[in-house]
Amino acid sequence: MIQKDLLGTVVLGKAGRDSDRFFVILDIIDNNYVMIADGSTRKLENPKRKKLKHLALTEVRFHEEVENLHNKSITNSKLRKLIKSLELDKEV
């Protein structure tokens, strides 16, 4: 069973053209599918539906930012900056 705790979790694509790229889970559709976005190729206005088995979950979560999504206070550029900071930490 999928928990609502996954909202805001940063995931890494494992399959397809999204492999080795970071995304944030914006919505949970059911036990198999979630909606993800990265702010650049997949914008908040048009998130991608992706199977959970094609994603690697990380321990990083942006709960507050995803909650702000409903208030329209998070933008694609803010989402890109959050993911970019995560990628920089990964390289170090």
Summary of the structure (lengths in Angstrom):
residues: 92
radius of gyration: 12.1
end to end distance: 34.7
largest distance: 35.3
contacts: 256
relative contact order: 0.22
helix: 36%
strand: 30%
